[in-house]
Amino acid sequence: MTSHQTIQTMKPATAAKKLGVYLEATPAEFQEGVVSRTELNALQADPPQWLLELRRNGPHPRPVVAAKLGVSISGLARGGVTDALTTEQIEALKSDSPEWLRQERATQAEVRKEALRIKEKNAERGEQPHRPRS
């Protein structure tokens, strides 16, 4: 018998998510094709100029924007941020520090503090940590 190995491919949206970039800002050939696992690994190992530029300056997808601002994705929505932002826009938000951003950062800090408290409590009991589904 011969071994037949199929090539794993993914949609451009999935590949963009794994690369941490905003799909609509990627080159047309990336958006229109499929990406193999090998191609994704190559992009991660040796990013082309367009990928480096997107990671550096954006526009960034909401999960990246949320992480850079130190808030949740839901916090972004509550603050009225629904679109991708550039690094410059993110830095402007940080320096302006609007009330919603200060409030969402405080909320996020409380969430992290509570998660740590629960983790420590479970560790004392010898329980396995709860892993949220992704």
FENFEN-V298691 format. One record per helix or strand. SS is the DSSP state (~ for helix, > for strand). FROM is the first residue (numbers start at 1). TO is the last residue. Records with the same first field share a line. If there is no record, write none. Layout:
BEGIN
SS->FROM-TO + FROM-TO
END
This chain:
BEGIN
>->9-11 + 34-36 + 60-60 + 85-85
~->12-19 + 23-25 + 28-32 + 37-45 + 49-57 + 62-69 + 73-78 + 87-96 + 99-125
END
